Structures are given as C-alpha cells and as structure tokens.
Amino acid sequence: MAKRTSVNDIKDIEDLDNLGEIVKDKRKHKRTSDKKERRNRHYVKLLIKQQVTHKEDEDSFL
C-alpha cells in the first residue's frame, strides 16, 4: 500500500506543477471514482495552502 500524501512531499514551490504525480491515493483500488477525485482534490488544496503559508512565513522573516 502506498504512503499517504504528506505536506513534506512538497520541497519547493515549483513542485506544485507536479501535484498529479505527488498526490497518491493509497486506496485507489477501493474507492469509487467520485470519492477518489474528491479525496485527491482535498490533498491538492492542502499542499497548495501549506506551501503558500510556508512561503509567506519565510518572507516575513526577511
């Protein structure tokens, strides 16, 4: 079974271009299409939000 997608999978802002490859659904064979897409969308939003928040935090220290 694949690992759950983590916010630590995104190392740099450029990684957001490859979210389709980064986001993994460890239950892809057990989920129906709609539920799988909704769950993956959740992870994509989470990763984008985390990266933007993290980037803003770094900028505030400069």
CHARMM internal coordinates of N, CA and C (Angstrom, degrees):
IC EDIT
DIST 1 N 1 CA 1.4470
DIST 1 CA 1 C 1.5307
ANGL 1 N 1 CA 1 C 107.96
DIST 1 C 2 N 1.3134
ANGL 1 CA 1 C 2 N 117.33
DIHE 1 N 1 CA 1 C 2 N 135.84
DIST 2 N 2 CA 1.4613
ANGL 1 C 2 N 2 CA 122.86
DIHE 1 CA 1 C 2 N 2 CA -179.10
DIST 2 CA 2 C 1.5217
ANGL 2 N 2 CA 2 C 110.90
DIHE 1 C 2 N 2 CA 2 C -70.04
DIST 2 C 3 N 1.3243
ANGL 2 CA 2 C 3 N 115.09
DIHE 2 N 2 CA 2 C 3 N 155.23
DIST 3 N 3 CA 1.4557
ANGL 2 C 3 N 3 CA 120.46
DIHE 2 CA 2 C 3 N 3 CA 175.89
DIST 3 CA 3 C 1.5185
ANGL 3 N 3 CA 3 C 111.10
DIHE 2 C 3 N 3 CA 3 C -69.71
DIST 3 C 4 N 1.3007
ANGL 3 CA 3 C 4 N 115.94
DIHE 3 N 3 CA 3 C 4 N 152.71
DIST 4 N 4 CA 1.4602
ANGL 3 C 4 N 4 CA 121.46
DIHE 3 CA 3 C 4 N 4 CA 175.01
DIST 4 CA 4 C 1.5272
ANGL 4 N 4 CA 4 C 108.92
DIHE 3 C 4 N 4 CA 4 C -69.10
DIST 4 C 5 N 1.3161
ANGL 4 CA 4 C 5 N 117.00
DIHE 4 N 4 CA 4 C 5 N 147.48
DIST 5 N 5 CA 1.4591
ANGL 4 C 5 N 5 CA 121.82
DIHE 4 CA 4 C 5 N 5 CA 177.78
DIST 5 CA 5 C 1.5254
ANGL 5 N 5 CA 5 C 109.07
DIHE 4 C 5 N 5 CA 5 C -67.77
DIST 5 C 6 N 1.3194
ANGL 5 CA 5 C 6 N 115.94
DIHE 5 N 5 CA 5 C 6 N 134.41
DIST 6 N 6 CA 1.4512
ANGL 5 C 6 N 6 CA 121.60
DIHE 5 CA 5 C 6 N 6 CA -178.35
DIST 6 CA 6 C 1.5196
ANGL 6 N 6 CA 6 C 110.17
DIHE 5 C 6 N 6 CA 6 C -121.62
DIST 6 C 7 N 1.3227
ANGL 6 CA 6 C 7 N 116.72
DIHE 6 N 6 CA 6 C 7 N 153.32
DIST 7 N 7 CA 1.4593
ANGL 6 C 7 N 7 CA 119.78
DIHE 6 CA 6 C 7 N 7 CA 176.05
DIST 7 CA 7 C 1.5201
ANGL 7 N 7 CA 7 C 110.67
DIHE 6 C 7 N 7 CA 7 C -65.62
DIST 7 C 8 N 1.3104
ANGL 7 CA 7 C 8 N 117.38
DIHE 7 N 7 CA 7 C 8 N -20.01
DIST 8 N 8 CA 1.4626
ANGL 7 C 8 N 8 CA 121.05
DIHE 7 CA 7 C 8 N 8 CA 177.86
DIST 8 CA 8 C 1.5231
ANGL 8 N 8 CA 8 C 112.28
DIHE 7 C 8 N 8 CA 8 C -75.39
DIST 8 C 9 N 1.3317
ANGL 8 CA 8 C 9 N 117.76
DIHE 8 N 8 CA 8 C 9 N -9.25
DIST 9 N 9 CA 1.4614
ANGL 8 C 9 N 9 CA 120.89
DIHE 8 CA 8 C 9 N 9 CA 176.91
DIST 9 CA 9 C 1.5226
ANGL 9 N 9 CA 9 C 111.48
DIHE 8 C 9 N 9 CA 9 C -70.66
DIST 9 C 10 N 1.3226
ANGL 9 CA 9 C 10 N 117.20
DIHE 9 N 9 CA 9 C 10 N -19.32
DIST 10 N 10 CA 1.4646
ANGL 9 C 10 N 10 CA 122.44
DIHE 9 CA 9 C 10 N 10 CA 178.62
DIST 10 CA 10 C 1.5235
ANGL 10 N 10 CA 10 C 107.33
DIHE 9 C 10 N 10 CA 10 C -96.71
DIST 10 C 11 N 1.3209
ANGL 10 CA 10 C 11 N 115.75
DIHE 10 N 10 CA 10 C 11 N 111.97
DIST 11 N 11 CA 1.4592
ANGL 10 C 11 N 11 CA 120.32
DIHE 10 CA 10 C 11 N 11 CA -179.20
DIST 11 CA 11 C 1.5256
ANGL 11 N 11 CA 11 C 111.89
DIHE 10 C 11 N 11 CA 11 C -93.77
DIST 11 C 12 N 1.3275
ANGL 11 CA 11 C 12 N 116.77
DIHE 11 N 11 CA 11 C 12 N -31.66
DIST 12 N 12 CA 1.4547
ANGL 11 C 12 N 12 CA 121.23
DIHE 11 CA 11 C 12 N 12 CA -174.58
DIST 12 CA 12 C 1.5239
ANGL 12 N 12 CA 12 C 109.12
DIHE 11 C 12 N 12 CA 12 C -143.15
DIST 12 C 13 N 1.3056
ANGL 12 CA 12 C 13 N 117.27
DIHE 12 N 12 CA 12 C 13 N 160.66
DIST 13 N 13 CA 1.4694
ANGL 12 C 13 N 13 CA 121.48
DIHE 12 CA 12 C 13 N 13 CA -177.83
DIST 13 CA 13 C 1.5252
ANGL 13 N 13 CA 13 C 111.15
DIHE 12 C 13 N 13 CA 13 C -62.54
DIST 13 C 14 N 1.3287
ANGL 13 CA 13 C 14 N 118.01
DIHE 13 N 13 CA 13 C 14 N -28.80
DIST 14 N 14 CA 1.4629
ANGL 13 C 14 N 14 CA 121.29
DIHE 13 CA 13 C 14 N 14 CA 179.32
DIST 14 CA 14 C 1.5328
ANGL 14 N 14 CA 14 C 111.83
DIHE 13 C 14 N 14 CA 14 C -67.67
DIST 14 C 15 N 1.3258
ANGL 14 CA 14 C 15 N 117.22
DIHE 14 N 14 CA 14 C 15 N -20.75
DIST 15 N 15 CA 1.4636
ANGL 14 C 15 N 15 CA 121.07
DIHE 14 CA 14 C 15 N 15 CA 178.18
DIST 15 CA 15 C 1.5236
ANGL 15 N 15 CA 15 C 111.90
DIHE 14 C 15 N 15 CA 15 C -66.56
DIST 15 C 16 N 1.3327
ANGL 15 CA 15 C 16 N 117.58
DIHE 15 N 15 CA 15 C 16 N -18.26
DIST 16 N 16 CA 1.4625
ANGL 15 C 16 N 16 CA 120.61
DIHE 15 CA 15 C 16 N 16 CA 179.96
DIST 16 CA 16 C 1.5231
ANGL 16 N 16 CA 16 C 111.52
DIHE 15 C 16 N 16 CA 16 C -65.65
DIST 16 C 17 N 1.3417
ANGL 16 CA 16 C 17 N 117.60
DIHE 16 N 16 CA 16 C 17 N -19.04
DIST 17 N 17 CA 1.4650
ANGL 16 C 17 N 17 CA 120.95
DIHE 16 CA 16 C 17 N 17 CA 176.15
DIST 17 CA 17 C 1.5249
ANGL 17 N 17 CA 17 C 111.61
DIHE 16 C 17 N 17 CA 17 C -69.83
DIST 17 C 18 N 1.3191
ANGL 17 CA 17 C 18 N 117.86
DIHE 17 N 17 CA 17 C 18 N -21.90
DIST 18 N 18 CA 1.4642
ANGL 17 C 18 N 18 CA 122.75
DIHE 17 CA 17 C 18 N 18 CA -175.27
DIST 18 CA 18 C 1.5248
ANGL 18 N 18 CA 18 C 112.47
DIHE 17 C 18 N 18 CA 18 C -109.90
DIST 18 C 19 N 1.3098
ANGL 18 CA 18 C 19 N 117.84
DIHE 18 N 18 CA 18 C 19 N 31.74
DIST 19 N 19 CA 1.4653
ANGL 18 C 19 N 19 CA 120.08
DIHE 18 CA 18 C 19 N 19 CA -176.36
DIST 19 CA 19 C 1.5227
ANGL 19 N 19 CA 19 C 112.55
DIHE 18 C 19 N 19 CA 19 C -63.06
DIST 19 C 20 N 1.3181
ANGL 19 CA 19 C 20 N 116.85
DIHE 19 N 19 CA 19 C 20 N -30.34
DIST 20 N 20 CA 1.4594
ANGL 19 C 20 N 20 CA 119.61
DIHE 19 CA 19 C 20 N 20 CA 178.29
DIST 20 CA 20 C 1.5159
ANGL 20 N 20 CA 20 C 112.39
DIHE 19 C 20 N 20 CA 20 C -61.68
DIST 20 C 21 N 1.3167
ANGL 20 CA 20 C 21 N 116.71
DIHE 20 N 20 CA 20 C 21 N -31.57
DIST 21 N 21 CA 1.4617
ANGL 20 C 21 N 21 CA 121.61
DIHE 20 CA 20 C 21 N 21 CA 178.89
DIST 21 CA 21 C 1.5242
ANGL 21 N 21 CA 21 C 111.70
DIHE 20 C 21 N 21 CA 21 C -87.21
DIST 21 C 22 N 1.3225
ANGL 21 CA 21 C 22 N 116.63
DIHE 21 N 21 CA 21 C 22 N -30.04
DIST 22 N 22 CA 1.4606
ANGL 21 C 22 N 22 CA 120.69
DIHE 21 CA 21 C 22 N 22 CA -175.89
DIST 22 CA 22 C 1.5266
ANGL 22 N 22 CA 22 C 111.75
DIHE 21 C 22 N 22 CA 22 C -78.46
DIST 22 C 23 N 1.3339
ANGL 22 CA 22 C 23 N 116.81
DIHE 22 N 22 CA 22 C 23 N -41.81
DIST 23 N 23 CA 1.4673
ANGL 22 C 23 N 23 CA 120.64
DIHE 22 CA 22 C 23 N 23 CA -177.31
DIST 23 CA 23 C 1.5213
ANGL 23 N 23 CA 23 C 109.14
DIHE 22 C 23 N 23 CA 23 C -73.54
DIST 23 C 24 N 1.3257
ANGL 23 CA 23 C 24 N 115.33
DIHE 23 N 23 CA 23 C 24 N 120.81
DIST 24 N 24 CA 1.4621
ANGL 23 C 24 N 24 CA 121.16
DIHE 23 CA 23 C 24 N 24 CA -179.49
DIST 24 CA 24 C 1.5227
ANGL 24 N 24 CA 24 C 109.00
DIHE 23 C 24 N 24 CA 24 C -120.48
DIST 24 C 25 N 1.3051
ANGL 24 CA 24 C 25 N 115.69
DIHE 24 N 24 CA 24 C 25 N 134.35
DIST 25 N 25 CA 1.4575
ANGL 24 C 25 N 25 CA 120.62
DIHE 24 CA 24 C 25 N 25 CA 176.11
DIST 25 CA 25 C 1.5194
ANGL 25 N 25 CA 25 C 107.16
DIHE 24 C 25 N 25 CA 25 C -103.42
DIST 25 C 26 N 1.3237
ANGL 25 CA 25 C 26 N 116.62
DIHE 25 N 25 CA 25 C 26 N 108.67
DIST 26 N 26 CA 1.4575
ANGL 25 C 26 N 26 CA 119.43
DIHE 25 CA 25 C 26 N 26 CA -175.11
DIST 26 CA 26 C 1.5295
ANGL 26 N 26 CA 26 C 112.45
DIHE 25 C 26 N 26 CA 26 C -70.01
DIST 26 C 27 N 1.3236
ANGL 26 CA 26 C 27 N 117.25
DIHE 26 N 26 CA 26 C 27 N -10.36
DIST 27 N 27 CA 1.4666
ANGL 26 C 27 N 27 CA 120.59
DIHE 26 CA 26 C 27 N 27 CA 177.98
DIST 27 CA 27 C 1.5226
ANGL 27 N 27 CA 27 C 111.12
DIHE 26 C 27 N 27 CA 27 C -114.83
DIST 27 C 28 N 1.3271
ANGL 27 CA 27 C 28 N 117.50
DIHE 27 N 27 CA 27 C 28 N 32.41
DIST 28 N 28 CA 1.4639
ANGL 27 C 28 N 28 CA 120.59
DIHE 27 CA 27 C 28 N 28 CA -173.22
DIST 28 CA 28 C 1.5225
ANGL 28 N 28 CA 28 C 113.27
DIHE 27 C 28 N 28 CA 28 C -60.24
DIST 28 C 29 N 1.3091
ANGL 28 CA 28 C 29 N 118.77
DIHE 28 N 28 CA 28 C 29 N -27.40
DIST 29 N 29 CA 1.4640
ANGL 28 C 29 N 29 CA 120.30
DIHE 28 CA 28 C 29 N 29 CA 179.81
DIST 29 CA 29 C 1.5281
ANGL 29 N 29 CA 29 C 111.95
DIHE 28 C 29 N 29 CA 29 C -84.97
DIST 29 C 30 N 1.3207
ANGL 29 CA 29 C 30 N 117.29
DIHE 29 N 29 CA 29 C 30 N -14.30
DIST 30 N 30 CA 1.4612
ANGL 29 C 30 N 30 CA 120.82
DIHE 29 CA 29 C 30 N 30 CA -177.27
DIST 30 CA 30 C 1.5253
ANGL 30 N 30 CA 30 C 113.12
DIHE 29 C 30 N 30 CA 30 C -100.69
DIST 30 C 31 N 1.3203
ANGL 30 CA 30 C 31 N 117.82
DIHE 30 N 30 CA 30 C 31 N -17.86
DIST 31 N 31 CA 1.4654
ANGL 30 C 31 N 31 CA 121.06
DIHE 30 CA 30 C 31 N 31 CA -176.27
DIST 31 CA 31 C 1.5219
ANGL 31 N 31 CA 31 C 111.32
DIHE 30 C 31 N 31 CA 31 C -92.19
DIST 31 C 32 N 1.3180
ANGL 31 CA 31 C 32 N 115.31
DIHE 31 N 31 CA 31 C 32 N 150.13
DIST 32 N 32 CA 1.4597
ANGL 31 C 32 N 32 CA 119.51
DIHE 31 CA 31 C 32 N 32 CA 171.40
DIST 32 CA 32 C 1.5238
ANGL 32 N 32 CA 32 C 108.16
DIHE 31 C 32 N 32 CA 32 C -77.31
DIST 32 C 33 N 1.3020
ANGL 32 CA 32 C 33 N 117.32
DIHE 32 N 32 CA 32 C 33 N 162.21
DIST 33 N 33 CA 1.4712
ANGL 32 C 33 N 33 CA 122.25
DIHE 32 CA 32 C 33 N 33 CA -174.80
DIST 33 CA 33 C 1.5242
ANGL 33 N 33 CA 33 C 112.71
DIHE 32 C 33 N 33 CA 33 C -55.55
DIST 33 C 34 N 1.3295
ANGL 33 CA 33 C 34 N 117.22
DIHE 33 N 33 CA 33 C 34 N -49.46
DIST 34 N 34 CA 1.4627
ANGL 33 C 34 N 34 CA 120.38
DIHE 33 CA 33 C 34 N 34 CA -176.51
DIST 34 CA 34 C 1.5246
ANGL 34 N 34 CA 34 C 111.63
DIHE 33 C 34 N 34 CA 34 C -62.30
DIST 34 C 35 N 1.3217
ANGL 34 CA 34 C 35 N 115.76
DIHE 34 N 34 CA 34 C 35 N -43.92
DIST 35 N 35 CA 1.4543
ANGL 34 C 35 N 35 CA 119.17
DIHE 34 CA 34 C 35 N 35 CA -178.67
DIST 35 CA 35 C 1.5271
ANGL 35 N 35 CA 35 C 110.60
DIHE 34 C 35 N 35 CA 35 C -68.20
DIST 35 C 36 N 1.3202
ANGL 35 CA 35 C 36 N 116.56
DIHE 35 N 35 CA 35 C 36 N -37.59
DIST 36 N 36 CA 1.4582
ANGL 35 C 36 N 36 CA 121.11
DIHE 35 CA 35 C 36 N 36 CA 179.26
DIST 36 CA 36 C 1.5226
ANGL 36 N 36 CA 36 C 110.40
DIHE 35 C 36 N 36 CA 36 C -63.46
DIST 36 C 37 N 1.3210
ANGL 36 CA 36 C 37 N 117.42
DIHE 36 N 36 CA 36 C 37 N -45.70
DIST 37 N 37 CA 1.4659
ANGL 36 C 37 N 37 CA 121.13
DIHE 36 CA 36 C 37 N 37 CA -179.80
DIST 37 CA 37 C 1.5257
ANGL 37 N 37 CA 37 C 111.42
DIHE 36 C 37 N 37 CA 37 C -65.25
DIST 37 C 38 N 1.3168
ANGL 37 CA 37 C 38 N 116.82
DIHE 37 N 37 CA 37 C 38 N -39.16
DIST 38 N 38 CA 1.4641
ANGL 37 C 38 N 38 CA 121.00
DIHE 37 CA 37 C 38 N 38 CA 179.19
DIST 38 CA 38 C 1.5330
ANGL 38 N 38 CA 38 C 110.12
DIHE 37 C 38 N 38 CA 38 C -64.94
DIST 38 C 39 N 1.3126
ANGL 38 CA 38 C 39 N 116.24
DIHE 38 N 38 CA 38 C 39 N -42.67
DIST 39 N 39 CA 1.4663
ANGL 38 C 39 N 39 CA 120.78
DIHE 38 CA 38 C 39 N 39 CA 179.87
DIST 39 CA 39 C 1.5234
ANGL 39 N 39 CA 39 C 110.92
DIHE 38 C 39 N 39 CA 39 C -65.52
DIST 39 C 40 N 1.3339
ANGL 39 CA 39 C 40 N 117.02
DIHE 39 N 39 CA 39 C 40 N -42.70
DIST 40 N 40 CA 1.4574
ANGL 39 C 40 N 40 CA 120.57
DIHE 39 CA 39 C 40 N 40 CA 178.73
DIST 40 CA 40 C 1.5215
ANGL 40 N 40 CA 40 C 111.09
DIHE 39 C 40 N 40 CA 40 C -65.79
DIST 40 C 41 N 1.3346
ANGL 40 CA 40 C 41 N 116.98
DIHE 40 N 40 CA 40 C 41 N -37.21
DIST 41 N 41 CA 1.4627
ANGL 40 C 41 N 41 CA 120.58
DIHE 40 CA 40 C 41 N 41 CA 176.69
DIST 41 CA 41 C 1.5270
ANGL 41 N 41 CA 41 C 110.40
DIHE 40 C 41 N 41 CA 41 C -61.71
DIST 41 C 42 N 1.3280
ANGL 41 CA 41 C 42 N 115.02
DIHE 41 N 41 CA 41 C 42 N -38.61
DIST 42 N 42 CA 1.4634
ANGL 41 C 42 N 42 CA 120.39
DIHE 41 CA 41 C 42 N 42 CA 177.46
DIST 42 CA 42 C 1.5274
ANGL 42 N 42 CA 42 C 110.23
DIHE 41 C 42 N 42 CA 42 C -58.95
DIST 42 C 43 N 1.3211
ANGL 42 CA 42 C 43 N 117.04
DIHE 42 N 42 CA 42 C 43 N -46.95
DIST 43 N 43 CA 1.4580
ANGL 42 C 43 N 43 CA 120.36
DIHE 42 CA 42 C 43 N 43 CA -179.27
DIST 43 CA 43 C 1.5196
ANGL 43 N 43 CA 43 C 111.71
DIHE 42 C 43 N 43 CA 43 C -67.10
DIST 43 C 44 N 1.3250
ANGL 43 CA 43 C 44 N 117.91
DIHE 43 N 43 CA 43 C 44 N -37.82
DIST 44 N 44 CA 1.4664
ANGL 43 C 44 N 44 CA 121.19
DIHE 43 CA 43 C 44 N 44 CA 178.26
DIST 44 CA 44 C 1.5293
ANGL 44 N 44 CA 44 C 109.43
DIHE 43 C 44 N 44 CA 44 C -61.92
DIST 44 C 45 N 1.3295
ANGL 44 CA 44 C 45 N 117.18
DIHE 44 N 44 CA 44 C 45 N -46.70
DIST 45 N 45 CA 1.4682
ANGL 44 C 45 N 45 CA 120.63
DIHE 44 CA 44 C 45 N 45 CA 178.84
DIST 45 CA 45 C 1.5263
ANGL 45 N 45 CA 45 C 110.87
DIHE 44 C 45 N 45 CA 45 C -61.81
DIST 45 C 46 N 1.3188
ANGL 45 CA 45 C 46 N 116.51
DIHE 45 N 45 CA 45 C 46 N -42.52
DIST 46 N 46 CA 1.4566
ANGL 45 C 46 N 46 CA 121.22
DIHE 45 CA 45 C 46 N 46 CA -179.92
DIST 46 CA 46 C 1.5257
ANGL 46 N 46 CA 46 C 110.93
DIHE 45 C 46 N 46 CA 46 C -61.49
DIST 46 C 47 N 1.3231
ANGL 46 CA 46 C 47 N 117.04
DIHE 46 N 46 CA 46 C 47 N -44.46
DIST 47 N 47 CA 1.4594
ANGL 46 C 47 N 47 CA 120.78
DIHE 46 CA 46 C 47 N 47 CA -178.94
DIST 47 CA 47 C 1.5239
ANGL 47 N 47 CA 47 C 111.53
DIHE 46 C 47 N 47 CA 47 C -66.14
DIST 47 C 48 N 1.3231
ANGL 47 CA 47 C 48 N 117.15
DIHE 47 N 47 CA 47 C 48 N -41.47
DIST 48 N 48 CA 1.4621
ANGL 47 C 48 N 48 CA 120.61
DIHE 47 CA 47 C 48 N 48 CA 179.00
DIST 48 CA 48 C 1.5300
ANGL 48 N 48 CA 48 C 110.04
DIHE 47 C 48 N 48 CA 48 C -65.09
DIST 48 C 49 N 1.3239
ANGL 48 CA 48 C 49 N 116.70
DIHE 48 N 48 CA 48 C 49 N -46.66
DIST 49 N 49 CA 1.4663
ANGL 48 C 49 N 49 CA 121.02
DIHE 48 CA 48 C 49 N 49 CA -179.49
DIST 49 CA 49 C 1.5222
ANGL 49 N 49 CA 49 C 110.82
DIHE 48 C 49 N 49 CA 49 C -60.61
DIST 49 C 50 N 1.3070
ANGL 49 CA 49 C 50 N 116.96
DIHE 49 N 49 CA 49 C 50 N -44.02
DIST 50 N 50 CA 1.4619
ANGL 49 C 50 N 50 CA 121.32
DIHE 49 CA 49 C 50 N 50 CA -179.46
DIST 50 CA 50 C 1.5263
ANGL 50 N 50 CA 50 C 110.94
DIHE 49 C 50 N 50 CA 50 C -63.87
DIST 50 C 51 N 1.3279
ANGL 50 CA 50 C 51 N 117.23
DIHE 50 N 50 CA 50 C 51 N -42.47
DIST 51 N 51 CA 1.4615
ANGL 50 C 51 N 51 CA 120.78
DIHE 50 CA 50 C 51 N 51 CA -178.76
DIST 51 CA 51 C 1.5307
ANGL 51 N 51 CA 51 C 110.83
DIHE 50 C 51 N 51 CA 51 C -66.78
DIST 51 C 52 N 1.3230
ANGL 51 CA 51 C 52 N 117.33
DIHE 51 N 51 CA 51 C 52 N -42.37
DIST 52 N 52 CA 1.4649
ANGL 51 C 52 N 52 CA 120.84
DIHE 51 CA 51 C 52 N 52 CA 179.53
DIST 52 CA 52 C 1.5271
ANGL 52 N 52 CA 52 C 110.19
DIHE 51 C 52 N 52 CA 52 C -65.65
DIST 52 C 53 N 1.3136
ANGL 52 CA 52 C 53 N 117.47
DIHE 52 N 52 CA 52 C 53 N -43.78
DIST 53 N 53 CA 1.4614
ANGL 52 C 53 N 53 CA 121.61
DIHE 52 CA 52 C 53 N 53 CA 178.98
DIST 53 CA 53 C 1.5187
ANGL 53 N 53 CA 53 C 110.65
DIHE 52 C 53 N 53 CA 53 C -63.27
DIST 53 C 54 N 1.3151
ANGL 53 CA 53 C 54 N 116.39
DIHE 53 N 53 CA 53 C 54 N -43.41
DIST 54 N 54 CA 1.4621
ANGL 53 C 54 N 54 CA 121.68
DIHE 53 CA 53 C 54 N 54 CA 179.83
DIST 54 CA 54 C 1.5237
ANGL 54 N 54 CA 54 C 110.26
DIHE 53 C 54 N 54 CA 54 C -63.51
DIST 54 C 55 N 1.3261
ANGL 54 CA 54 C 55 N 117.19
DIHE 54 N 54 CA 54 C 55 N -41.24
DIST 55 N 55 CA 1.4651
ANGL 54 C 55 N 55 CA 122.32
DIHE 54 CA 54 C 55 N 55 CA 179.61
DIST 55 CA 55 C 1.5279
ANGL 55 N 55 CA 55 C 110.24
DIHE 54 C 55 N 55 CA 55 C -64.63
DIST 55 C 56 N 1.3210
ANGL 55 CA 55 C 56 N 118.04
DIHE 55 N 55 CA 55 C 56 N -42.01
DIST 56 N 56 CA 1.4669
ANGL 55 C 56 N 56 CA 121.54
DIHE 55 CA 55 C 56 N 56 CA 178.53
DIST 56 CA 56 C 1.5243
ANGL 56 N 56 CA 56 C 110.87
DIHE 55 C 56 N 56 CA 56 C -64.54
DIST 56 C 57 N 1.3277
ANGL 56 CA 56 C 57 N 117.44
DIHE 56 N 56 CA 56 C 57 N -37.76
DIST 57 N 57 CA 1.4636
ANGL 56 C 57 N 57 CA 120.99
DIHE 56 CA 56 C 57 N 57 CA 178.11
DIST 57 CA 57 C 1.5209
ANGL 57 N 57 CA 57 C 110.92
DIHE 56 C 57 N 57 CA 57 C -63.89
DIST 57 C 58 N 1.3248
ANGL 57 CA 57 C 58 N 117.57
DIHE 57 N 57 CA 57 C 58 N -40.59
DIST 58 N 58 CA 1.4613
ANGL 57 C 58 N 58 CA 121.43
DIHE 57 CA 57 C 58 N 58 CA 178.54
DIST 58 CA 58 C 1.5191
ANGL 58 N 58 CA 58 C 110.69
DIHE 57 C 58 N 58 CA 58 C -65.52
DIST 58 C 59 N 1.3274
ANGL 58 CA 58 C 59 N 117.16
DIHE 58 N 58 CA 58 C 59 N -40.73
DIST 59 N 59 CA 1.4587
ANGL 58 C 59 N 59 CA 121.47
DIHE 58 CA 58 C 59 N 59 CA -179.04
DIST 59 CA 59 C 1.5286
ANGL 59 N 59 CA 59 C 111.72
DIHE 58 C 59 N 59 CA 59 C -66.47
DIST 59 C 60 N 1.3139
ANGL 59 CA 59 C 60 N 117.56
DIHE 59 N 59 CA 59 C 60 N -31.12
DIST 60 N 60 CA 1.4624
ANGL 59 C 60 N 60 CA 120.22
DIHE 59 CA 59 C 60 N 60 CA -178.42
DIST 60 CA 60 C 1.5303
ANGL 60 N 60 CA 60 C 111.58
DIHE 59 C 60 N 60 CA 60 C -71.98
DIST 60 C 61 N 1.3295
ANGL 60 CA 60 C 61 N 117.39
DIHE 60 N 60 CA 60 C 61 N -22.11
DIST 61 N 61 CA 1.4552
ANGL 60 C 61 N 61 CA 120.69
DIHE 60 CA 60 C 61 N 61 CA 178.54
DIST 61 CA 61 C 1.5193
ANGL 61 N 61 CA 61 C 112.30
DIHE 60 C 61 N 61 CA 61 C -80.15
DIST 61 C 62 N 1.3168
ANGL 61 CA 61 C 62 N 117.71
DIHE 61 N 61 CA 61 C 62 N -15.46
DIST 62 N 62 CA 1.4741
ANGL 61 C 62 N 62 CA 120.37
DIHE 61 CA 61 C 62 N 62 CA -177.62
DIST 62 CA 62 C 1.4896
ANGL 62 N 62 CA 62 C 113.12
DIHE 61 C 62 N 62 CA 62 C -82.73
END
COOR INIT
IC SEED 1 N 1 CA 1 C
IC BUILD
